[in-house]
Amino acid sequence: MRKLGMVLVVMALGACSFVSIADRYGNQYGDWYNPGGNFTWQLDLCQKQMETQSVPAMDRKLAMRCCMRDHGVPVNSSVGCSA
């Protein structure tokens, strides 16, 4: 019975990876109602912007989250876009 519980937990965690995507800075986007796969073009665009605009490494996590939000991705975060 315990093995079955572990299998169900692993399957649930695996299913989460199908509905969310992550950027290189640790932000996650997507949920059950807004699958992350729908946001791949925004992710690519914002990651290119981080490189072309020479955003300092320390500021990239917040800047990336703000860029994704600005391009229509729902971002659940209590941190605003002002540093």
MARVEX-385430 format. One record per atom (N, C-alpha, C): y, x, z; atom name. Coordinates in Angstrom, 1 decimal. Example, Ala and Ser with C-alpha at 12.3 -4.5 7.8 and 13.67 -1.06 7.14 Angstrom:
BEGIN
<marba Y="-5.7" X="13.2" Z="7.8" atomo="N"/>
<marba Y="-4.5" X="12.3" Z="7.8" atomo="CA"/>
<marba Y="-3.3" X="13.2" Z="7.8" atomo="C"/>
<marba Y="-2.2" X="12.8" Z="7.1" atomo="N"/>
<marba Y="-1.1" X="13.7" Z="7.1" atomo="CA"/>
<marba Y="0.0" X="12.9" Z="7.9" atomo="C"/>
//
This chain:
BEGIN
<marba Y="-1.2" X="0.8" Z="0.0" atomo="N"/>
<marba Y="0.0" X="0.0" Z="0.0" atomo="CA"/>
<marba Y="1.3" X="0.9" Z="0.0" atomo="C"/>
<marba Y="1.2" X="2.0" Z="0.7" atomo="N"/>
<marba Y="2.4" X="2.9" Z="0.8" atomo="CA"/>
<marba Y="2.6" X="3.5" Z="-0.6" atomo="C"/>
<marba Y="1.6" X="3.8" Z="-1.3" atomo="N"/>
<marba Y="1.7" X="4.4" Z="-2.6" atomo="CA"/>
<marba Y="2.4" X="3.4" Z="-3.6" atomo="C"/>
<marba Y="2.0" X="2.2" Z="-3.4" atomo="N"/>
<marba Y="2.6" X="1.2" Z="-4.3" atomo="CA"/>
<marba Y="4.1" X="1.1" Z="-4.0" atomo="C"/>
<marba Y="4.5" X="1.1" Z="-2.8" atomo="N"/>
<marba Y="5.9" X="1.1" Z="-2.4" atomo="CA"/>
<marba Y="6.7" X="2.3" Z="-3.0" atomo="C"/>
<marba Y="6.1" X="3.5" Z="-2.9" atomo="N"/>
<marba Y="6.7" X="4.7" Z="-3.5" atomo="CA"/>
<marba Y="6.9" X="4.5" Z="-5.0" atomo="C"/>
<marba Y="5.8" X="4.0" Z="-5.7" atomo="N"/>
<marba Y="5.9" X="3.8" Z="-7.1" atomo="CA"/>
<marba Y="7.0" X="2.8" Z="-7.5" atomo="C"/>
<marba Y="7.2" X="1.8" Z="-6.7" atomo="N"/>
<marba Y="8.3" X="0.8" Z="-7.0" atomo="CA"/>
<marba Y="9.6" X="1.4" Z="-6.8" atomo="C"/>
<marba Y="9.8" X="2.3" Z="-5.8" atomo="N"/>
<marba Y="11.1" X="2.9" Z="-5.5" atomo="CA"/>
<marba Y="11.4" X="3.9" Z="-6.7" atomo="C"/>
<marba Y="10.4" X="4.6" Z="-7.1" atomo="N"/>
<marba Y="10.6" X="5.6" Z="-8.3" atomo="CA"/>
<marba Y="10.9" X="4.8" Z="-9.5" atomo="C"/>
<marba Y="10.3" X="3.7" Z="-9.8" atomo="N"/>
<marba Y="10.6" X="2.9" Z="-10.9" atomo="CA"/>
<marba Y="12.0" X="2.3" Z="-10.9" atomo="C"/>
<marba Y="12.4" X="1.9" Z="-9.7" atomo="N"/>
<marba Y="13.8" X="1.3" Z="-9.6" atomo="CA"/>
<marba Y="14.8" X="2.4" Z="-9.8" atomo="C"/>
<marba Y="14.6" X="3.6" Z="-9.3" atomo="N"/>
<marba Y="15.5" X="4.7" Z="-9.5" atomo="CA"/>
<marba Y="15.5" X="5.1" Z="-11.0" atomo="C"/>
<marba Y="14.4" X="5.1" Z="-11.6" atomo="N"/>
<marba Y="14.3" X="5.4" Z="-13.0" atomo="CA"/>
<marba Y="15.1" X="4.4" Z="-13.9" atomo="C"/>
<marba Y="15.0" X="3.1" Z="-13.5" atomo="N"/>
<marba Y="15.6" X="2.0" Z="-14.2" atomo="CA"/>
<marba Y="17.2" X="2.2" Z="-14.2" atomo="C"/>
<marba Y="17.7" X="2.7" Z="-13.1" atomo="N"/>
<marba Y="19.1" X="3.0" Z="-12.9" atomo="CA"/>
<marba Y="19.6" X="4.0" Z="-14.0" atomo="C"/>
<marba Y="18.8" X="4.9" Z="-14.3" atomo="N"/>
<marba Y="19.2" X="5.9" Z="-15.3" atomo="CA"/>
<marba Y="19.3" X="5.3" Z="-16.7" atomo="C"/>
<marba Y="18.7" X="4.2" Z="-16.9" atomo="N"/>
<marba Y="18.9" X="3.5" Z="-18.2" atomo="CA"/>
<marba Y="20.2" X="2.7" Z="-18.3" atomo="C"/>
<marba Y="20.8" X="2.4" Z="-17.2" atomo="N"/>
<marba Y="22.0" X="1.5" Z="-17.2" atomo="CA"/>
<marba Y="23.2" X="2.3" Z="-16.9" atomo="C"/>
<marba Y="23.1" X="3.6" Z="-16.6" atomo="N"/>
<marba Y="24.3" X="4.4" Z="-16.3" atomo="CA"/>
<marba Y="24.3" X="5.7" Z="-17.0" atomo="C"/>
<marba Y="25.4" X="6.2" Z="-17.2" atomo="N"/>
<marba Y="25.6" X="7.6" Z="-17.8" atomo="CA"/>
<marba Y="26.5" X="8.4" Z="-16.8" atomo="C"/>
<marba Y="26.4" X="9.7" Z="-17.0" atomo="N"/>
<marba Y="27.2" X="10.6" Z="-16.1" atomo="CA"/>
<marba Y="27.9" X="11.6" Z="-17.0" atomo="C"/>
<marba Y="29.1" X="12.0" Z="-16.5" atomo="N"/>
<marba Y="29.7" X="13.1" Z="-17.2" atomo="CA"/>
<marba Y="29.4" X="14.4" Z="-16.5" atomo="C"/>
<marba Y="29.9" X="15.5" Z="-17.0" atomo="N"/>
<marba Y="29.5" X="16.8" Z="-16.4" atomo="CA"/>
<marba Y="30.2" X="17.1" Z="-15.1" atomo="C"/>
<marba Y="31.1" X="16.2" Z="-14.7" atomo="N"/>
<marba Y="31.8" X="16.5" Z="-13.4" atomo="CA"/>
<marba Y="31.3" X="15.6" Z="-12.3" atomo="C"/>
<marba Y="30.3" X="14.8" Z="-12.5" atomo="N"/>
<marba Y="29.7" X="14.1" Z="-11.4" atomo="CA"/>
<marba Y="30.0" X="12.6" Z="-11.3" atomo="C"/>
<marba Y="30.8" X="12.1" Z="-12.2" atomo="N"/>
<marba Y="31.2" X="10.7" Z="-12.3" atomo="CA"/>
<marba Y="30.0" X="9.9" Z="-13.0" atomo="C"/>
<marba Y="29.8" X="8.7" Z="-12.5" atomo="N"/>
<marba Y="28.8" X="7.9" Z="-13.1" atomo="CA"/>
<marba Y="29.5" X="6.6" Z="-13.6" atomo="C"/>
<marba Y="29.0" X="6.1" Z="-14.8" atomo="N"/>
<marba Y="29.6" X="5.0" Z="-15.4" atomo="CA"/>
<marba Y="28.5" X="4.0" Z="-15.8" atomo="C"/>
<marba Y="28.7" X="2.7" Z="-15.6" atomo="N"/>
<marba Y="27.8" X="1.7" Z="-16.0" atomo="CA"/>
<marba Y="27.1" X="1.1" Z="-14.8" atomo="C"/>
<marba Y="26.6" X="-0.1" Z="-15.0" atomo="N"/>
<marba Y="25.8" X="-0.9" Z="-14.0" atomo="CA"/>
<marba Y="25.0" X="-1.9" Z="-14.8" atomo="C"/>
<marba Y="24.3" X="-2.8" Z="-14.0" atomo="N"/>
<marba Y="23.4" X="-3.7" Z="-14.7" atomo="CA"/>
<marba Y="24.1" X="-4.6" Z="-15.7" atomo="C"/>
<marba Y="25.4" X="-4.9" Z="-15.4" atomo="N"/>
<marba Y="26.1" X="-5.8" Z="-16.3" atomo="CA"/>
<marba Y="26.9" X="-5.1" Z="-17.4" atomo="C"/>
<marba Y="27.2" X="-3.9" Z="-17.2" atomo="N"/>
<marba Y="27.9" X="-3.1" Z="-18.2" atomo="CA"/>
<marba Y="27.1" X="-1.8" Z="-18.4" atomo="C"/>
<marba Y="26.0" X="-1.8" Z="-19.2" atomo="N"/>
<marba Y="25.2" X="-0.6" Z="-19.3" atomo="CA"/>
<marba Y="26.0" X="0.6" Z="-19.8" atomo="C"/>
<marba Y="25.7" X="1.7" Z="-19.2" atomo="N"/>
<marba Y="26.4" X="3.0" Z="-19.5" atomo="CA"/>
<marba Y="26.3" X="3.4" Z="-21.0" atomo="C"/>
<marba Y="25.2" X="3.0" Z="-21.6" atomo="N"/>
<marba Y="25.0" X="3.3" Z="-23.0" atomo="CA"/>
<marba Y="26.1" X="2.8" Z="-23.9" atomo="C"/>
<marba Y="26.8" X="1.8" Z="-23.5" atomo="N"/>
<marba Y="27.9" X="1.2" Z="-24.2" atomo="CA"/>
<marba Y="29.1" X="2.0" Z="-24.2" atomo="C"/>
<marba Y="29.2" X="3.1" Z="-23.4" atomo="N"/>
<marba Y="30.4" X="3.9" Z="-23.2" atomo="CA"/>
<marba Y="30.2" X="5.3" Z="-23.7" atomo="C"/>
<marba Y="29.3" X="5.5" Z="-24.6" atomo="N"/>
<marba Y="29.1" X="6.9" Z="-25.0" atomo="CA"/>
<marba Y="30.2" X="7.5" Z="-25.8" atomo="C"/>
<marba Y="30.9" X="6.6" Z="-26.6" atomo="N"/>
<marba Y="32.0" X="7.2" Z="-27.4" atomo="CA"/>
<marba Y="33.2" X="7.5" Z="-26.5" atomo="C"/>
<marba Y="33.4" X="6.7" Z="-25.5" atomo="N"/>
<marba Y="34.5" X="7.0" Z="-24.5" atomo="CA"/>
<marba Y="34.1" X="8.3" Z="-23.8" atomo="C"/>
<marba Y="32.9" X="8.5" Z="-23.4" atomo="N"/>
<marba Y="32.5" X="9.7" Z="-22.7" atomo="CA"/>
<marba Y="32.7" X="10.9" Z="-23.6" atomo="C"/>
<marba Y="32.3" X="10.9" Z="-24.8" atomo="N"/>
<marba Y="32.5" X="12.0" Z="-25.8" atomo="CA"/>
<marba Y="34.0" X="12.3" Z="-26.0" atomo="C"/>
<marba Y="34.8" X="11.2" Z="-26.2" atomo="N"/>
<marba Y="36.2" X="11.4" Z="-26.4" atomo="CA"/>
<marba Y="36.9" X="12.0" Z="-25.2" atomo="C"/>
<marba Y="36.6" X="11.5" Z="-24.0" atomo="N"/>
<marba Y="37.2" X="12.1" Z="-22.8" atomo="CA"/>
<marba Y="36.8" X="13.5" Z="-22.5" atomo="C"/>
<marba Y="35.5" X="13.8" Z="-22.7" atomo="N"/>
<marba Y="35.1" X="15.2" Z="-22.5" atomo="CA"/>
<marba Y="35.8" X="16.2" Z="-23.5" atomo="C"/>
<marba Y="36.0" X="15.7" Z="-24.7" atomo="N"/>
<marba Y="36.7" X="16.6" Z="-25.7" atomo="CA"/>
<marba Y="38.2" X="16.7" Z="-25.2" atomo="C"/>
<marba Y="38.8" X="15.6" Z="-24.7" atomo="N"/>
<marba Y="40.1" X="15.7" Z="-24.2" atomo="CA"/>
<marba Y="40.3" X="16.7" Z="-23.1" atomo="C"/>
<marba Y="39.3" X="16.7" Z="-22.2" atomo="N"/>
<marba Y="39.4" X="17.7" Z="-21.0" atomo="CA"/>
<marba Y="39.4" X="19.1" Z="-21.5" atomo="C"/>
<marba Y="38.7" X="19.4" Z="-22.6" atomo="N"/>
<marba Y="38.7" X="20.7" Z="-23.1" atomo="CA"/>
<marba Y="40.0" X="21.0" Z="-24.0" atomo="C"/>
<marba Y="40.4" X="20.1" Z="-24.8" atomo="N"/>
<marba Y="41.5" X="20.4" Z="-25.7" atomo="CA"/>
<marba Y="42.8" X="20.4" Z="-24.9" atomo="C"/>
<marba Y="42.9" X="19.6" Z="-23.8" atomo="N"/>
<marba Y="44.2" X="19.6" Z="-23.1" atomo="CA"/>
<marba Y="44.2" X="20.6" Z="-22.0" atomo="C"/>
<marba Y="43.1" X="21.4" Z="-21.9" atomo="N"/>
<marba Y="43.0" X="22.5" Z="-20.9" atomo="CA"/>
<marba Y="43.3" X="22.0" Z="-19.5" atomo="C"/>
<marba Y="42.6" X="20.9" Z="-19.1" atomo="N"/>
<marba Y="42.8" X="20.4" Z="-17.7" atomo="CA"/>
<marba Y="42.1" X="21.4" Z="-16.8" atomo="C"/>
<marba Y="42.8" X="21.8" Z="-15.7" atomo="N"/>
<marba Y="42.1" X="22.8" Z="-14.8" atomo="CA"/>
<marba Y="40.8" X="22.2" Z="-14.2" atomo="C"/>
<marba Y="39.9" X="23.1" Z="-14.0" atomo="N"/>
<marba Y="38.5" X="22.7" Z="-13.6" atomo="CA"/>
<marba Y="38.5" X="21.8" Z="-12.3" atomo="C"/>
<marba Y="39.4" X="22.1" Z="-11.4" atomo="N"/>
<marba Y="39.5" X="21.4" Z="-10.1" atomo="CA"/>
<marba Y="39.9" X="19.9" Z="-10.4" atomo="C"/>
<marba Y="40.7" X="19.7" Z="-11.4" atomo="N"/>
<marba Y="41.3" X="18.4" Z="-11.7" atomo="CA"/>
<marba Y="40.4" X="17.5" Z="-12.6" atomo="C"/>
<marba Y="39.4" X="18.1" Z="-13.2" atomo="N"/>
<marba Y="38.7" X="17.4" Z="-14.3" atomo="CA"/>
<marba Y="37.9" X="16.2" Z="-13.8" atomo="C"/>
<marba Y="37.4" X="16.2" Z="-12.6" atomo="N"/>
<marba Y="36.6" X="15.0" Z="-12.2" atomo="CA"/>
<marba Y="37.5" X="13.8" Z="-12.2" atomo="C"/>
<marba Y="38.7" X="13.9" Z="-11.6" atomo="N"/>
<marba Y="39.6" X="12.8" Z="-11.5" atomo="CA"/>
<marba Y="40.2" X="12.5" Z="-12.8" atomo="C"/>
<marba Y="40.5" X="13.5" Z="-13.6" atomo="N"/>
<marba Y="41.1" X="13.2" Z="-14.9" atomo="CA"/>
<marba Y="40.1" X="12.6" Z="-15.9" atomo="C"/>
<marba Y="38.8" X="12.9" Z="-15.7" atomo="N"/>
<marba Y="37.8" X="12.3" Z="-16.6" atomo="CA"/>
<marba Y="37.6" X="10.8" Z="-16.2" atomo="C"/>
<marba Y="37.6" X="10.5" Z="-14.9" atomo="N"/>
<marba Y="37.5" X="9.2" Z="-14.5" atomo="CA"/>
<marba Y="38.7" X="8.3" Z="-14.9" atomo="C"/>
<marba Y="39.8" X="8.9" Z="-14.9" atomo="N"/>
<marba Y="41.0" X="8.2" Z="-15.3" atomo="CA"/>
<marba Y="41.0" X="8.0" Z="-16.8" atomo="C"/>
<marba Y="40.6" X="8.9" Z="-17.6" atomo="N"/>
<marba Y="40.5" X="8.8" Z="-19.0" atomo="CA"/>
<marba Y="39.5" X="7.7" Z="-19.4" atomo="C"/>
<marba Y="38.4" X="7.7" Z="-18.7" atomo="N"/>
<marba Y="37.4" X="6.7" Z="-19.0" atomo="CA"/>
<marba Y="38.0" X="5.3" Z="-18.7" atomo="C"/>
<marba Y="38.6" X="5.2" Z="-17.6" atomo="N"/>
<marba Y="39.3" X="3.9" Z="-17.2" atomo="CA"/>
<marba Y="40.3" X="3.5" Z="-18.3" atomo="C"/>
<marba Y="41.1" X="4.4" Z="-18.8" atomo="N"/>
<marba Y="42.1" X="4.2" Z="-19.7" atomo="CA"/>
<marba Y="41.5" X="3.7" Z="-21.1" atomo="C"/>
<marba Y="40.3" X="4.0" Z="-21.3" atomo="N"/>
<marba Y="39.6" X="3.7" Z="-22.6" atomo="CA"/>
<marba Y="38.7" X="2.5" Z="-22.4" atomo="C"/>
<marba Y="38.9" X="1.7" Z="-21.3" atomo="N"/>
<marba Y="38.2" X="0.4" Z="-21.2" atomo="CA"/>
<marba Y="36.9" X="0.4" Z="-20.4" atomo="C"/>
<marba Y="36.6" X="1.6" Z="-19.8" atomo="N"/>
<marba Y="35.3" X="1.6" Z="-19.0" atomo="CA"/>
<marba Y="35.6" X="1.2" Z="-17.6" atomo="C"/>
<marba Y="34.8" X="0.2" Z="-17.1" atomo="N"/>
<marba Y="35.0" X="-0.2" Z="-15.7" atomo="CA"/>
<marba Y="34.7" X="0.9" Z="-14.8" atomo="C"/>
<marba Y="35.6" X="1.3" Z="-13.9" atomo="N"/>
<marba Y="35.4" X="2.4" Z="-13.0" atomo="CA"/>
<marba Y="35.6" X="1.8" Z="-11.6" atomo="C"/>
<marba Y="34.5" X="1.9" Z="-10.8" atomo="N"/>
<marba Y="34.5" X="1.5" Z="-9.4" atomo="CA"/>
<marba Y="34.8" X="2.7" Z="-8.5" atomo="C"/>
<marba Y="36.1" X="2.8" Z="-8.2" atomo="N"/>
<marba Y="36.4" X="3.9" Z="-7.3" atomo="CA"/>
<marba Y="37.7" X="3.6" Z="-6.5" atomo="C"/>
<marba Y="37.6" X="4.0" Z="-5.3" atomo="N"/>
<marba Y="38.8" X="3.7" Z="-4.4" atomo="CA"/>
<marba Y="39.9" X="4.8" Z="-4.7" atomo="C"/>
<marba Y="39.6" X="5.8" Z="-5.4" atomo="N"/>
<marba Y="40.5" X="6.9" Z="-5.7" atomo="CA"/>
<marba Y="41.3" X="6.5" Z="-6.9" atomo="C"/>
<marba Y="42.6" X="6.5" Z="-6.8" atomo="N"/>
<marba Y="43.5" X="6.1" Z="-7.9" atomo="CA"/>
<marba Y="43.6" X="7.3" Z="-8.9" atomo="C"/>
<marba Y="44.4" X="7.2" Z="-9.9" atomo="N"/>
<marba Y="44.6" X="8.2" Z="-10.9" atomo="CA"/>
<marba Y="45.8" X="9.1" Z="-10.6" atomo="C"/>
<marba Y="46.4" X="9.0" Z="-9.5" atomo="N"/>
<marba Y="47.4" X="9.9" Z="-9.1" atomo="CA"/>
<marba Y="46.9" X="10.9" Z="-8.1" atomo="C"/>
<marba Y="47.2" X="12.2" Z="-8.4" atomo="N"/>
<marba Y="46.6" X="13.2" Z="-7.6" atomo="CA"/>
<marba Y="47.2" X="13.3" Z="-6.2" atomo="C"/>
//
